Amino acid sequence: MHSIVLLPLEQVELRTSLCKSSIYALTAQGRFPAPVRLAPRRVAWRSDEVESWIESCPPAREPAYDSGQKGAA
């Protein structure tokens, strides 16, 4: 069993490759875990919830970047 840690926003951004605004937008839509309030101006995310979200993402099926080249001739 993995220990659960609280991740600051910067760590969530690194683990998910999402920017701050995307994280908060997805949270508002109910599509990303909500943060835990630690203090009036400080929040963090449970590592187990972030990892579950990552695991629930479908694997990429197509390249994210298409250079327009169909292969070397």
SEFI-217051 format. One record per residue (C-alpha): residue in three letters; chain; x, y, z. Coordinates in Angstrom, 1 decimal. Example, Ala and Ser with C-alpha at 12.3 -4.5 7.8 and 13.67 -1.06 7.14 Angstrom:
BEGIN
+------+------+--------+--------+--------+
: code : unit :      x :      y :      z :
+------+------+--------+--------+--------+
:  ALA :    A :   12.3 :   -4.5 :    7.8 :
:  SER :    A :   13.7 :   -1.1 :    7.1 :
+------+------+--------+--------+--------+
# end
This chain:
BEGIN
+------+------+--------+--------+--------+
: code : unit :      x :      y :      z :
+------+------+--------+--------+--------+
:  MET :    A :    0.0 :    0.0 :    0.0 :
:  HIS :    A :    1.3 :    3.4 :   -1.0 :
:  SER :    A :    1.5 :    6.2 :    1.5 :
:  ILE :    A :   -0.7 :    9.2 :    0.7 :
:  VAL :    A :    0.9 :   12.6 :    0.6 :
:  LEU :    A :   -0.4 :   16.0 :   -0.1 :
:  LEU :    A :    0.9 :   17.6 :   -3.3 :
:  PRO :    A :    1.2 :   21.3 :   -3.9 :
:  LEU :    A :    0.0 :   22.8 :   -7.1 :
:  GLU :    A :    3.5 :   22.8 :   -8.6 :
:  GLN :    A :    3.8 :   19.0 :   -8.1 :
:  VAL :    A :    0.3 :   18.4 :   -9.6 :
:  GLU :    A :    1.3 :   20.4 :  -12.6 :
:  LEU :    A :    4.4 :   18.3 :  -13.1 :
:  ARG :    A :    2.7 :   15.0 :  -12.6 :
:  THR :    A :   -0.2 :   15.8 :  -14.9 :
:  SER :    A :    1.4 :   18.1 :  -17.5 :
:  LEU :    A :   -1.5 :   20.5 :  -17.0 :
:  CYS :    A :   -1.3 :   24.2 :  -16.2 :
:  LYS :    A :   -2.9 :   25.8 :  -13.2 :
:  SER :    A :   -5.8 :   27.2 :  -15.1 :
:  SER :    A :   -6.6 :   23.7 :  -16.7 :
:  ILE :    A :   -6.4 :   22.0 :  -13.3 :
:  TYR :    A :   -8.9 :   24.5 :  -11.8 :
:  ALA :    A :  -11.2 :   24.4 :  -14.8 :
:  LEU :    A :  -11.3 :   20.6 :  -14.7 :
:  THR :    A :  -11.9 :   20.7 :  -11.0 :
:  ALA :    A :  -14.8 :   23.1 :  -11.5 :
:  GLN :    A :  -16.3 :   20.7 :  -14.1 :
:  GLY :    A :  -16.0 :   17.8 :  -11.7 :
:  ARG :    A :  -13.4 :   16.1 :  -14.0 :
:  PHE :    A :  -10.4 :   16.4 :  -11.7 :
:  PRO :    A :  -10.0 :   15.8 :   -7.9 :
:  ALA :    A :  -10.8 :   18.8 :   -5.7 :
:  PRO :    A :   -7.9 :   20.1 :   -3.6 :
:  VAL :    A :   -7.8 :   19.9 :    0.2 :
:  ARG :    A :   -7.7 :   23.3 :    2.0 :
:  LEU :    A :   -4.8 :   23.5 :    4.3 :
:  ALA :    A :   -5.0 :   27.2 :    5.3 :
:  PRO :    A :   -6.9 :   30.2 :    4.1 :
:  ARG :    A :   -4.5 :   30.7 :    1.1 :
:  ARG :    A :   -3.0 :   27.2 :    0.8 :
:  VAL :    A :   -4.4 :   24.0 :   -0.9 :
:  ALA :    A :   -3.0 :   20.7 :   -1.9 :
:  TRP :    A :   -4.1 :   17.5 :   -3.7 :
:  ARG :    A :   -4.2 :   14.0 :   -2.3 :
:  SER :    A :   -1.6 :   12.0 :   -4.2 :
:  ASP :    A :   -3.8 :    8.9 :   -4.4 :
:  GLU :    A :   -6.6 :   10.9 :   -6.1 :
:  VAL :    A :   -4.2 :   12.5 :   -8.6 :
:  GLU :    A :   -2.6 :    9.1 :   -9.4 :
:  SER :    A :   -6.1 :    7.6 :   -9.9 :
:  TRP :    A :   -7.0 :   10.5 :  -12.3 :
:  ILE :    A :   -3.8 :    9.9 :  -14.3 :
:  GLU :    A :   -4.5 :    6.1 :  -14.5 :
:  SER :    A :   -8.1 :    6.9 :  -15.7 :
:  CYS :    A :   -6.8 :    8.9 :  -18.7 :
:  PRO :    A :   -7.0 :    6.9 :  -21.9 :
:  PRO :    A :   -3.6 :    6.1 :  -23.5 :
:  ALA :    A :   -2.6 :    8.2 :  -26.5 :
:  ARG :    A :   -3.4 :    6.4 :  -29.7 :
:  GLU :    A :   -2.1 :    9.0 :  -32.2 :
:  PRO :    A :    1.0 :   11.2 :  -32.0 :
:  ALA :    A :    0.4 :   14.5 :  -30.3 :
:  TYR :    A :    2.4 :   16.3 :  -32.9 :
:  ASP :    A :    2.1 :   15.8 :  -36.6 :
:  SER :    A :    5.0 :   17.4 :  -38.6 :
:  GLY :    A :    3.1 :   16.8 :  -41.8 :
:  GLN :    A :    5.7 :   14.3 :  -43.0 :
:  LYS :    A :    4.4 :   10.8 :  -44.0 :
:  GLY :    A :    7.8 :    9.1 :  -43.8 :
:  ALA :    A :   11.2 :    9.3 :  -45.4 :
:  ALA :    A :   11.3 :    8.6 :  -49.1 :
+------+------+--------+--------+--------+
# end
